[in-house]
Amino acid sequence: MALALRRKLHESVVYIDRDSAPRIIPSGEDFLLEDLPVGTRVIYPKPPIKGLPNREAAIRYAINHPLDCDPLYAQLEPGMRVTIAVDDISLPLPPMATPDVRQTVLEILLDMLAGHGITDVHIVIANSLHRKMTPAEMKRMVGAKIFAEFYPDRYYNHDAEDPDGLVLIGETPHKEPLRINRRAAESDLLIYVNINLVPMDGGHKSVAVGLCDYESLRAHHEPQTIRDSDSYFDPQRSALNHKVTRLGKLVDRTLNVFHIETALNNRMYTGQMDFLLKNEDDFSSFDRMKFEAVRFAMSKMPRAAKRKLLHSIPAQYELIACYAGRTEPVHEKILQKNFEQYSIPINGQCDILIMGIPNISPYNVNSILNPLLVQVMGLGYFHNMYRGKPLLKKGGVLILHHPCYDEFDHEFHPSYIEFFNRLLPETRDAFVLREKYEREFAENPSYIQMYRRGHAYHGAHPFFMWYWGENGRQHVGRVIVAGAENAHVPAMLGWERADNLQEAIAMARSYMGRSAEITMLHQPVIAVCEVE
């Protein structure tokens, strides 16, 4: 099939033939060049939607023309107590080039608040049970001026373990409690500034999850809810979203909340790394030269240096939408823009699905993609990038490409180390882990102090990460890791291993048959596959 004909199927879907170029597959900190079997379907991201020409004007317009409520300026009075909550460093991925869109929104908000005689203003990072951001990360996110004026007394991380800093605002009719940040709950006005990178972000999740405590999160971050979410990227079919919506409605009944939601395009890489988003058949000689230069340079670097380099390359995201006002109408508009950027029509499921796992995740910014996070990306996020049906048939084979090194960040992920080495050898059953061990880790005094005083993820966080892959585990027949540098990590996760991609494909075909349909989700990519 000629290239032109292949491209007519959809600009983001290509089929491999005998003349096709090898494909680039990320594997941890490396980028490999692999030949795929003839007939393999490769799914690429959509081209970026053109960014708004003036993001400051777009933000001001949204604030002054909100959905289903009065303009922000009409709600302000001198002497008010105002809290602005912002998403943490897990969004966007990779971190965007400065100025971060949160900085732009904050500059506009703070100027407006000061103009109305409001001086009691706090900025709270809605990190929930994620690690607390470092001062350097906080400064980068909001800019030097805001950081100097507000840090540390009026610009700080939410603390989900501070007994004096939390307040119970009620419970849902389903007896789900919600305890959130006291400063936010007791403010005259709570403004939430959100980046909606994917369709599971934002909306009711922002306050009800970002500013809550462990007991509140435990009500919905549990195995059965995750199993019943089909998928996370389809809010209408996500049990997790339904539970969070109940909690969010409680927030809206109790507090005065003004949401500002933003959507970005998918300009994840530009310049020297822009070849990662292109179809390899369309590479120019310059693209090939850039790829070979990057691959050669990184082959000479130790893993830690490669990791540091990749984390230092900012994404050139652009603002494509901004809406403000009440939670649900604002979020509905932003979701429409998300799906416009990410949705790709796909004709049918596959028997074998190939995914390279890059060194990028919401939970390893400036850190290591440890084995649990490899599982999160493969069986959690990438498996759930669909609406309608999963990309992989029930019982199919998932091939992940990653070295699966047995490395953990002792500062950021201390409880992960114990979870992986102590608990997984006993059981991989998510329900057993929850009932037998989750509370032990959550209430461990050492983990609590490392979360509160340092930059560690909460003691219960590795459990939530294991649950995150639960519906993927129930759906996928086998997981094979290509390029795993050891047998230990795949075995602990319940996976098989292969030395390379060709061996992994041969193994998968031995299970699914020689005529098995193969798809590769080209990474790094954010795509929502609309599977027919």
DRENMIKOL-18513 format. One line per field, with one value per residue (C-alpha): x, y, z; residue in three letters. Coordinates in nm, 2 decimals, decimal comma. Example, Ala and Ser with C-alpha at 12.3 -4.5 7.8 and 13.67 -1.06 7.14 Angstrom:
<atoms>
c1 <- 1,23 | 1,37
c2 <- -0,45 | -0,11
c3 <- 0,78 | 0,71
residu <- ALA | SER
</atoms>
This chain:
<atoms>
c1 <- 0,00 | 0,15 | 0,23 | -0,02 | -0,30 | -0,20 | -0,22 | -0,57 | -0,70 | -0,63 | -0,35 | -0,26 | -0,28 | -0,02 | 0,02 | 0,37 | 0,46 | 0,79 | 0,90 | 0,83 | 1,11 | 1,19 | 1,00 | 1,15 | 1,05 | 1,14 | 1,26 | 1,33 | 1,60 | 1,68 | 1,53 | 1,56 | 1,50 | 1,30 | 1,16 | 0,80 | 0,62 | 0,44 | 0,08 | 0,14 | -0,08 | 0,10 | -0,10 | 0,05 | -0,07 | -0,27 | -0,09 | -0,10 | -0,40 | -0,27 | -0,23 | -0,43 | -0,25 | -0,27 | -0,31 | -0,33 | -0,63 | -0,79 | -0,75 | -0,88 | -1,18 | -1,26 | -1,24 | -1,46 | -1,71 | -1,75 | -2,00 | -2,30 | -2,18 | -2,10 | -1,77 | -1,48 | -1,45 | -1,82 | -1,75 | -1,46 | -1,48 | -1,21 | -1,10 | -1,20 | -1,01 | -0,91 | -0,72 | -0,59 | -0,52 | -0,30 | -0,22 | 0,11 | 0,42 | 0,25 | 0,10 | 0,18 | 0,43 | 0,70 | 0,70 | 0,62 | 0,85 | 0,83 | 0,63 | 0,41 | 0,04 | -0,02 | 0,22 | 0,02 | -0,31 | -0,17 | -0,03 | -0,37 | -0,55 | -0,32 | -0,33 | -0,71 | -0,73 | -0,49 | -0,69 | -1,00 | -0,82 | -0,78 | -0,45 | -0,53 | -0,44 | -0,27 | -0,15 | -0,18 | -0,04 | -0,30 | -0,06 | -0,29 | -0,08 | 0,18 | 0,52 | 0,56 | 0,72 | 1,07 | 1,13 | 1,31 | 1,02 | 0,77 | 0,97 | 0,99 | 0,61 | 0,50 | 0,80 | 1,05 | 0,83 | 0,54 | 0,77 | 0,96 | 0,64 | 0,44 | 0,68 | 0,69 | 0,41 | 0,15 | 0,27 | 0,30 | 0,22 | -0,10 | -0,03 | -0,27 | -0,14 | -0,17 | -0,44 | -0,48 | -0,48 | -0,77 | -1,14 | -1,43 | -1,68 | -1,93 | -1,99 | -2,19 | -2,51 | -2,29 | -2,11 | -1,79 | -1,62 | -1,44 | -1,18 | -1,00 | -0,74 | -0,87 | -0,74 | -0,93 | -1,25 | -1,26 | -1,19 | -1,45 | -1,35 | -1,16 | -1,02 | -0,88 | -0,64 | -0,63 | -0,43 | -0,64 | -0,37 | -0,59 | -0,97 | -0,94 | -0,80 | -0,98 | -1,35 | -1,47 | -1,14 | -0,95 | -1,06 | -1,21 | -0,89 | -0,62 | -0,69 | -0,81 | -0,66 | -0,59 | -0,93 | -1,11 | -0,89 | -0,93 | -1,30 | -1,25 | -0,88 | -0,95 | -0,94 | -1,31 | -1,36 | -1,06 | -1,18 | -1,52 | -1,36 | -1,39 | -1,18 | -1,02 | -1,02 | -1,39 | -1,56 | -1,91 | -1,79 | -1,55 | -1,66 | -1,37 | -1,51 | -1,86 | -1,74 | -1,52 | -1,82 | -2,03 | -1,75 | -1,71 | -2,09 | -2,05 | -1,76 | -1,98 | -2,27 | -2,04 | -1,78 | -1,77 | -1,55 | -1,45 | -1,28 | -1,03 | -0,95 | -0,70 | -0,64 | -0,30 | -0,21 | 0,03 | 0,35 | 0,54 | 0,87 | 1,00 | 1,34 | 1,61 | 1,36 | 1,06 | 1,13 | 0,97 | 0,62 | 0,66 | 0,59 | 0,93 | 0,83 | 0,82 | 1,16 | 1,38 | 1,75 | 1,77 | 1,53 | 1,74 | 2,05 | 1,89 | 1,78 | 2,12 | 2,29 | 2,06 | 2,10 | 2,48 | 2,51 | 2,29 | 2,47 | 2,78 | 2,60 | 2,54 | 2,17 | 2,15 | 2,28 | 2,04 | 1,76 | 1,86 | 1,89 | 1,54 | 1,38 | 1,55 | 1,39 | 1,07 | 0,76 | 0,65 | 0,29 | 0,05 | -0,28 | -0,58 | -0,87 | -0,95 | -1,29 | -1,39 | -1,69 | -1,88 | -1,73 | -1,94 | -2,01 | -1,64 | -1,52 | -1,75 | -1,61 | -1,25 | -1,32 | -1,45 | -1,12 | -0,93 | -1,11 | -1,06 | -0,69 | -0,65 | -0,94 | -0,84 | -1,09 | -0,96 | -1,11 | -1,11 | -0,91 | -0,58 | -0,44 | -0,10 | -0,03 | 0,32 | 0,41 | 0,74 | 0,76 | 0,94 | 1,10 | 0,80 | 0,51 | 0,31 | 0,50 | 0,86 | 0,92 | 1,30 | 1,32 | 1,34 | 1,07 | 1,08 | 0,92 | 0,58 | 0,56 | 0,64 | 0,34 | 0,13 | 0,22 | 0,16 | -0,14 | -0,28 | -0,24 | -0,16 | -0,41 | -0,68 | -0,62 | -0,95 | -1,32 | -1,56 | -1,34 | -0,98 | -0,73 | -0,63 | -0,87 | -0,97 | -0,70 | -0,46 | -0,08 | 0,07 | 0,43 | 0,61 | 0,96 | 1,16 | 1,48 | 1,29 | 1,58 | 1,55 | 1,60 | 1,40 | 1,44 | 1,49 | 1,39 | 1,08 | 0,96 | 1,06 | 0,74 | 0,76 | 1,07 | 0,91 | 0,60 | 0,79 | 1,04 | 0,82 | 0,47 | 0,47 | 0,66 | 0,37 | 0,08 | -0,01 | -0,38 | -0,49 | -0,78 | -0,55 | -0,29 | -0,56 | -0,71 | -0,39 | -0,13 | -0,26 | -0,34 | -0,01 | 0,18 | -0,05 | -0,01 | 0,36 | 0,51 | 0,83 | 0,65 | 0,42 | 0,72 | 0,90 | 0,58 | 0,53 | 0,89 | 1,06 | 0,96 | 0,83 | 0,51 | 0,26 | 0,31 | -0,02 | 0,08 | 0,24 | -0,09 | -0,29 | -0,03 | -0,07 | -0,45 | -0,41 | -0,32 | -0,60 | -0,84 | -0,55 | -0,44 | -0,80 | -0,82 | -0,47 | -0,39 | -0,01 | 0,24 | 0,58 | 0,86 | 1,11 | 1,45 | 1,42 | 1,78 | 1,69 | 1,44 | 1,37 | 1,16 | 0,93 | 0,88 | 0,78 | 0,52 | 0,38 | 0,52 | 0,73 | 1,05 | 1,22 | 1,57 | 1,44 | 1,13 | 1,16 | 1,17 | 0,87 | 0,67 | 0,75 | 0,64 | 0,32 | 0,24 | 0,30 | 0,01 | -0,22 | -0,14 | 0,07 | -0,21 | -0,26 | -0,32 | -0,05 | -0,08 | 0,19 | 0,10 | 0,37 | 0,53 | 0,55 | 0,19 | -0,13 | -0,41 | -0,76 | -0,84 | -1,21 | -1,22 | -1,51
c2 <- 0,00 | 0,33 | 0,59 | 0,84 | 0,58 | 0,48 | 0,85 | 0,88 | 0,64 | 0,91 | 1,15 | 0,99 | 0,62 | 0,46 | 0,10 | -0,05 | -0,20 | -0,33 | 0,02 | 0,17 | 0,33 | 0,18 | 0,34 | 0,53 | 0,37 | 0,53 | 0,29 | 0,47 | 0,74 | 0,59 | 0,61 | 0,30 | 0,24 | -0,07 | -0,25 | -0,35 | -0,63 | -0,55 | -0,47 | -0,32 | -0,02 | 0,28 | 0,56 | 0,90 | 1,21 | 1,47 | 1,79 | 2,06 | 2,29 | 2,64 | 2,83 | 3,14 | 3,46 | 3,64 | 3,42 | 3,71 | 3,85 | 3,51 | 3,47 | 3,82 | 3,76 | 3,43 | 3,59 | 3,88 | 3,66 | 3,35 | 3,07 | 3,06 | 3,31 | 3,68 | 3,81 | 3,78 | 4,16 | 4,17 | 3,92 | 4,10 | 4,33 | 4,50 | 4,29 | 3,95 | 3,64 | 3,48 | 3,15 | 3,06 | 2,69 | 2,57 | 2,23 | 2,08 | 1,98 | 1,66 | 1,89 | 1,94 | 1,68 | 1,76 | 2,09 | 2,37 | 2,65 | 2,96 | 3,16 | 2,87 | 2,94 | 2,93 | 3,23 | 3,42 | 3,35 | 3,44 | 3,77 | 3,87 | 3,75 | 3,91 | 4,24 | 4,23 | 4,14 | 4,42 | 4,67 | 4,58 | 4,63 | 4,25 | 4,18 | 3,85 | 3,62 | 3,28 | 3,06 | 2,69 | 2,41 | 2,13 | 1,84 | 1,61 | 1,30 | 1,38 | 1,50 | 1,86 | 2,07 | 2,21 | 2,58 | 2,59 | 2,41 | 2,65 | 2,95 | 2,82 | 2,77 | 3,12 | 3,33 | 3,52 | 3,82 | 3,62 | 3,38 | 3,66 | 3,82 | 3,52 | 3,24 | 3,08 | 3,22 | 3,28 | 3,04 | 2,68 | 2,32 | 2,16 | 1,93 | 1,63 | 1,53 | 1,86 | 1,80 | 2,17 | 2,26 | 2,04 | 2,06 | 1,82 | 1,99 | 1,70 | 1,37 | 1,25 | 1,06 | 0,75 | 0,82 | 0,94 | 1,19 | 1,50 | 1,68 | 1,95 | 2,23 | 2,46 | 2,78 | 2,70 | 2,60 | 2,90 | 3,16 | 3,40 | 3,30 | 3,00 | 3,04 | 2,72 | 2,76 | 2,44 | 2,29 | 2,03 | 1,82 | 1,52 | 1,45 | 1,31 | 1,64 | 1,94 | 1,98 | 1,85 | 1,67 | 1,99 | 2,08 | 1,75 | 1,56 | 1,82 | 1,96 | 1,66 | 1,41 | 1,04 | 0,93 | 1,13 | 1,00 | 0,64 | 0,64 | 0,64 | 0,55 | 0,18 | -0,13 | -0,18 | 0,18 | 0,15 | -0,18 | -0,01 | 0,29 | 0,23 | 0,44 | 0,72 | 0,93 | 0,89 | 1,08 | 0,95 | 0,58 | 0,64 | 0,52 | 0,72 | 1,04 | 0,96 | 0,94 | 1,25 | 1,44 | 1,36 | 1,50 | 1,80 | 1,88 | 1,88 | 2,13 | 2,36 | 2,35 | 2,43 | 2,68 | 2,98 | 2,84 | 3,02 | 2,79 | 2,89 | 2,60 | 2,60 | 2,36 | 2,32 | 2,18 | 1,89 | 2,07 | 1,84 | 1,86 | 2,13 | 2,22 | 1,95 | 1,69 | 1,76 | 1,44 | 1,25 | 1,37 | 1,29 | 1,00 | 0,84 | 0,79 | 1,17 | 1,24 | 1,48 | 1,43 | 1,70 | 1,50 | 1,19 | 1,38 | 1,52 | 1,18 | 1,03 | 1,32 | 1,28 | 0,90 | 0,92 | 1,19 | 1,00 | 0,67 | 0,83 | 0,95 | 0,77 | 0,70 | 0,97 | 1,23 | 1,13 | 1,15 | 1,50 | 1,61 | 1,49 | 1,65 | 1,98 | 2,01 | 2,21 | 2,15 | 2,43 | 2,40 | 2,67 | 2,78 | 2,67 | 2,75 | 2,92 | 2,93 | 3,05 | 3,03 | 2,74 | 2,40 | 2,19 | 2,43 | 2,54 | 2,18 | 2,08 | 2,34 | 2,24 | 1,87 | 1,96 | 2,12 | 1,83 | 1,58 | 1,81 | 1,79 | 1,42 | 1,21 | 0,98 | 0,75 | 0,39 | 0,11 | -0,20 | -0,34 | -0,53 | -0,86 | -0,73 | -0,37 | -0,22 | 0,07 | 0,22 | 0,36 | 0,70 | 0,85 | 1,07 | 1,03 | 1,26 | 1,10 | 1,11 | 1,47 | 1,53 | 1,17 | 0,80 | 0,61 | 0,32 | -0,02 | 0,07 | 0,38 | 0,17 | -0,03 | 0,28 | 0,41 | 0,08 | -0,07 | 0,26 | 0,56 | 0,42 | 0,13 | 0,38 | 0,62 | 0,52 | 0,59 | 0,32 | 0,01 | -0,05 | -0,05 | -0,40 | -0,69 | -0,86 | -1,12 | -0,97 | -0,93 | -0,59 | -0,54 | -0,27 | -0,15 | -0,04 | -0,15 | -0,21 | -0,12 | -0,18 | 0,18 | 0,40 | 0,76 | 0,74 | 1,10 | 1,11 | 0,74 | 0,58 | 0,39 | 0,25 | 0,07 | -0,12 | -0,19 | -0,34 | -0,55 | -0,65 | -0,67 | -0,78 | -1,10 | -1,19 | -1,09 | -0,88 | -0,89 | -0,53 | -0,61 | -0,80 | -0,52 | -0,26 | -0,45 | -0,59 | -0,32 | 0,01 | 0,17 | 0,04 | 0,24 | 0,54 | 0,57 | 0,49 | 0,78 | 0,79 | 0,81 | 1,08 | 1,29 | 1,24 | 1,35 | 1,65 | 1,77 | 1,65 | 1,58 | 1,22 | 1,09 | 0,99 | 0,64 | 0,52 | 0,64 | 0,32 | 0,14 | 0,39 | 0,35 | -0,03 | 0,01 | 0,24 | -0,05 | -0,27 | -0,25 | -0,30 | -0,61 | -0,75 | -0,68 | -0,78 | -1,15 | -1,12 | -0,84 | -0,88 | -0,64 | -0,60 | -0,48 | -0,56 | -0,56 | -0,81 | -1,09 | -0,98 | -0,67 | -0,82 | -1,13 | -0,91 | -0,74 | -1,06 | -1,00 | -1,19 | -1,05 | -1,05 | -0,93 | -0,72 | -0,62 | -0,88 | -1,16 | -1,00 | -1,00 | -1,36 | -1,46 | -1,26 | -1,43 | -1,77 | -1,69 | -1,49 | -1,66 | -1,57 | -1,36 | -1,15 | -0,78 | -0,56 | -0,19 | 0,04 | 0,35 | 0,58 | 0,74 | 0,99 | 1,07 | 1,18 | 1,03 | 0,92 | 0,64 | 0,64 | 0,27 | 0,15
c3 <- 0,00 | -0,10 | 0,16 | 0,02 | 0,04 | 0,39 | 0,51 | 0,37 | 0,64 | 0,90 | 0,94 | 1,27 | 1,16 | 0,94 | 0,83 | 0,79 | 0,45 | 0,30 | 0,22 | 0,56 | 0,77 | 1,11 | 1,40 | 1,70 | 2,03 | 2,37 | 2,63 | 2,95 | 2,88 | 2,54 | 2,19 | 1,98 | 1,61 | 1,54 | 1,23 | 1,28 | 1,10 | 0,78 | 0,85 | 1,19 | 1,26 | 1,41 | 1,59 | 1,61 | 1,80 | 1,61 | 1,50 | 1,76 | 1,76 | 1,69 | 2,02 | 2,10 | 1,98 | 2,31 | 2,62 | 2,86 | 2,68 | 2,67 | 3,04 | 3,12 | 2,89 | 3,07 | 3,41 | 3,30 | 3,11 | 3,33 | 3,28 | 3,51 | 3,77 | 3,81 | 3,68 | 3,92 | 3,97 | 4,08 | 4,35 | 4,51 | 4,82 | 5,02 | 5,32 | 5,17 | 5,26 | 4,92 | 4,85 | 4,51 | 4,46 | 4,17 | 4,02 | 4,13 | 3,92 | 3,80 | 3,53 | 3,25 | 3,12 | 3,05 | 3,25 | 3,01 | 2,91 | 3,12 | 3,18 | 3,30 | 3,22 | 3,60 | 3,64 | 3,38 | 3,54 | 3,89 | 3,77 | 3,63 | 3,95 | 4,20 | 4,01 | 4,02 | 4,39 | 4,48 | 4,28 | 4,49 | 4,82 | 4,90 | 5,08 | 5,26 | 4,98 | 4,99 | 4,71 | 4,79 | 4,57 | 4,55 | 4,57 | 4,77 | 4,86 | 4,60 | 4,71 | 4,81 | 4,55 | 4,62 | 4,65 | 4,32 | 4,15 | 4,31 | 4,20 | 3,84 | 3,83 | 3,94 | 3,85 | 4,07 | 4,15 | 4,29 | 4,47 | 4,64 | 4,76 | 4,88 | 4,96 | 5,22 | 5,44 | 5,17 | 4,90 | 5,01 | 4,95 | 5,08 | 5,38 | 5,39 | 5,73 | 5,91 | 6,18 | 6,23 | 5,86 | 5,76 | 5,82 | 5,75 | 5,53 | 5,52 | 5,35 | 5,04 | 5,06 | 4,99 | 5,33 | 5,15 | 5,38 | 5,25 | 5,47 | 5,29 | 5,34 | 5,62 | 5,47 | 5,14 | 5,32 | 5,54 | 5,27 | 5,15 | 4,80 | 4,67 | 4,32 | 4,15 | 3,86 | 3,66 | 3,37 | 3,20 | 3,02 | 2,97 | 3,01 | 3,36 | 3,50 | 3,63 | 3,71 | 4,04 | 4,09 | 4,14 | 4,49 | 4,61 | 4,53 | 4,52 | 4,86 | 5,05 | 5,30 | 5,30 | 5,44 | 5,18 | 4,89 | 5,02 | 4,95 | 4,57 | 4,51 | 4,56 | 4,34 | 4,27 | 4,16 | 3,93 | 3,78 | 3,71 | 3,53 | 3,15 | 3,10 | 3,30 | 2,98 | 2,93 | 3,22 | 3,14 | 3,19 | 3,47 | 3,82 | 3,96 | 3,80 | 3,92 | 4,28 | 4,25 | 4,11 | 4,42 | 4,63 | 4,41 | 4,43 | 4,81 | 4,77 | 4,55 | 4,79 | 5,08 | 4,95 | 4,71 | 4,43 | 4,11 | 3,86 | 3,60 | 3,36 | 3,08 | 2,80 | 2,62 | 2,28 | 2,25 | 2,14 | 2,37 | 2,17 | 1,93 | 1,80 | 1,83 | 1,96 | 1,73 | 1,53 | 1,81 | 1,70 | 1,33 | 1,11 | 1,03 | 0,67 | 0,64 | 0,80 | 0,61 | 0,60 | 0,87 | 1,09 | 1,05 | 1,14 | 1,45 | 1,57 | 1,51 | 1,69 | 1,99 | 2,00 | 1,97 | 2,24 | 2,48 | 2,42 | 2,57 | 2,89 | 3,21 | 3,29 | 3,56 | 3,32 | 3,05 | 3,30 | 3,41 | 3,05 | 2,95 | 3,25 | 3,16 | 2,82 | 2,86 | 2,65 | 2,42 | 2,50 | 2,40 | 2,55 | 2,32 | 2,56 | 2,89 | 3,06 | 3,41 | 3,64 | 3,79 | 3,79 | 3,55 | 3,26 | 3,26 | 3,27 | 2,99 | 2,76 | 2,84 | 2,78 | 2,44 | 2,36 | 2,50 | 2,28 | 1,98 | 2,03 | 2,13 | 1,98 | 1,70 | 1,53 | 1,52 | 1,32 | 1,55 | 1,83 | 1,81 | 1,94 | 2,03 | 2,14 | 2,15 | 2,38 | 2,44 | 2,80 | 2,80 | 3,11 | 3,18 | 3,42 | 3,66 | 3,95 | 3,85 | 3,76 | 3,83 | 3,94 | 3,84 | 3,67 | 3,91 | 3,85 | 4,00 | 3,78 | 3,47 | 3,56 | 3,61 | 3,27 | 3,08 | 3,25 | 3,39 | 3,17 | 2,82 | 2,85 | 2,94 | 2,65 | 2,48 | 2,46 | 2,36 | 2,37 | 2,48 | 2,19 | 2,29 | 2,27 | 2,60 | 2,67 | 2,42 | 2,47 | 2,58 | 2,48 | 2,68 | 2,60 | 2,90 | 3,07 | 3,40 | 3,61 | 3,98 | 4,09 | 4,33 | 4,45 | 4,82 | 4,88 | 4,67 | 4,68 | 5,01 | 5,07 | 4,71 | 4,80 | 5,09 | 4,89 | 4,60 | 4,79 | 5,09 | 4,97 | 4,60 | 4,68 | 4,90 | 4,68 | 4,37 | 4,46 | 4,49 | 4,73 | 4,97 | 4,96 | 5,04 | 5,33 | 5,48 | 5,44 | 5,30 | 5,64 | 5,79 | 5,53 | 5,55 | 5,93 | 5,94 | 6,14 | 5,93 | 5,60 | 5,74 | 5,85 | 5,51 | 5,34 | 5,57 | 5,62 | 5,31 | 4,95 | 4,97 | 4,83 | 5,10 | 5,25 | 5,09 | 4,74 | 4,61 | 4,68 | 4,48 | 4,20 | 4,21 | 4,20 | 3,90 | 3,68 | 3,81 | 3,51 | 3,28 | 3,47 | 3,44 | 3,07 | 2,94 | 2,89 | 2,91 | 2,95 | 2,79 | 2,86 | 2,57 | 2,66 | 3,03 | 3,16 | 3,44 | 3,51 | 3,87 | 3,81 | 3,54 | 3,76 | 4,06 | 3,85 | 3,70 | 3,36 | 3,10 | 2,95 | 2,62 | 2,52 | 2,24 | 2,05 | 1,78 | 2,05 | 2,23 | 1,91 | 1,84 | 2,19 | 2,15 | 1,82 | 1,97 | 2,21 | 1,97 | 1,63 | 1,33 | 1,19 | 1,51 | 1,44 | 1,58 | 1,68 | 1,81 | 2,01 | 1,91 | 2,22 | 2,36 | 2,28 | 2,43 | 2,22 | 2,31 | 2,07 | 1,97 | 1,90 | 1,67
residu <- MET | ALA | LEU | ALA | LEU | ARG | ARG | LYS | LEU | HIS | GLU | SER | VAL | VAL | TYR | ILE | ASP | ARG | ASP | SER | ALA | PRO | ARG | ILE | ILE | PRO | SER | GLY | GLU | ASP | PHE | LEU | LEU | GLU | ASP | LEU | PRO | VAL | GLY | THR | ARG | VAL | ILE | TYR | PRO | LYS | PRO | PRO | ILE | LYS | GLY | LEU | PRO | ASN | ARG | GLU | ALA | ALA | ILE | ARG | TYR | ALA | ILE | ASN | HIS | PRO | LEU | ASP | CYS | ASP | PRO | LEU | TYR | ALA | GLN | LEU | GLU | PRO | GLY | MET | ARG | VAL | THR | ILE | ALA | VAL | ASP | ASP | ILE | SER | LEU | PRO | LEU | PRO | PRO | MET | ALA | THR | PRO | ASP | VAL | ARG | GLN | THR | VAL | LEU | GLU | ILE | LEU | LEU | ASP | MET | LEU | ALA | GLY | HIS | GLY | ILE | THR | ASP | VAL | HIS | ILE | VAL | ILE | ALA | ASN | SER | LEU | HIS | ARG | LYS | MET | THR | PRO | ALA | GLU | MET | LYS | ARG | MET | VAL | GLY | ALA | LYS | ILE | PHE | ALA | GLU | PHE | TYR | PRO | ASP | ARG | TYR | TYR | ASN | HIS | ASP | ALA | GLU | ASP | PRO | ASP | GLY | LEU | VAL | LEU | ILE | GLY | GLU | THR | PRO | HIS | LYS | GLU | PRO | LEU | ARG | ILE | ASN | ARG | ARG | ALA | ALA | GLU | SER | ASP | LEU | LEU | ILE | TYR | VAL | ASN | ILE | ASN | LEU | VAL | PRO | MET | ASP | GLY | GLY | HIS | LYS | SER | VAL | ALA | VAL | GLY | LEU | CYS | ASP | TYR | GLU | SER | LEU | ARG | ALA | HIS | HIS | GLU | PRO | GLN | THR | ILE | ARG | ASP | SER | ASP | SER | TYR | PHE | ASP | PRO | GLN | ARG | SER | ALA | LEU | ASN | HIS | LYS | VAL | THR | ARG | LEU | GLY | LYS | LEU | VAL | ASP | ARG | THR | LEU | ASN | VAL | PHE | HIS | ILE | GLU | THR | ALA | LEU | ASN | ASN | ARG | MET | TYR | THR | GLY | GLN | MET | ASP | PHE | LEU | LEU | LYS | ASN | GLU | ASP | ASP | PHE | SER | SER | PHE | ASP | ARG | MET | LYS | PHE | GLU | ALA | VAL | ARG | PHE | ALA | MET | SER | LYS | MET | PRO | ARG | ALA | ALA | LYS | ARG | LYS | LEU | LEU | HIS | SER | ILE | PRO | ALA | GLN | TYR | GLU | LEU | ILE | ALA | CYS | TYR | ALA | GLY | ARG | THR | GLU | PRO | VAL | HIS | GLU | LYS | ILE | LEU | GLN | LYS | ASN | PHE | GLU | GLN | TYR | SER | ILE | PRO | ILE | ASN | GLY | GLN | CYS | ASP | ILE | LEU | ILE | MET | GLY | ILE | PRO | ASN | ILE | SER | PRO | TYR | ASN | VAL | ASN | SER | ILE | LEU | ASN | PRO | LEU | LEU | VAL | GLN | VAL | MET | GLY | LEU | GLY | TYR | PHE | HIS | ASN | MET | TYR | ARG | GLY | LYS | PRO | LEU | LEU | LYS | LYS | GLY | GLY | VAL | LEU | ILE | LEU | HIS | HIS | PRO | CYS | TYR | ASP | GLU | PHE | ASP | HIS | GLU | PHE | HIS | PRO | SER | TYR | ILE | GLU | PHE | PHE | ASN | ARG | LEU | LEU | PRO | GLU | THR | ARG | ASP | ALA | PHE | VAL | LEU | ARG | GLU | LYS | TYR | GLU | ARG | GLU | PHE | ALA | GLU | ASN | PRO | SER | TYR | ILE | GLN | MET | TYR | ARG | ARG | GLY | HIS | ALA | TYR | HIS | GLY | ALA | HIS | PRO | PHE | PHE | MET | TRP | TYR | TRP | GLY | GLU | ASN | GLY | ARG | GLN | HIS | VAL | GLY | ARG | VAL | ILE | VAL | ALA | GLY | ALA | GLU | ASN | ALA | HIS | VAL | PRO | ALA | MET | LEU | GLY | TRP | GLU | ARG | ALA | ASP | ASN | LEU | GLN | GLU | ALA | ILE | ALA | MET | ALA | ARG | SER | TYR | MET | GLY | ARG | SER | ALA | GLU | ILE | THR | MET | LEU | HIS | GLN | PRO | VAL | ILE | ALA | VAL | CYS | GLU | VAL | GLU
</atoms>
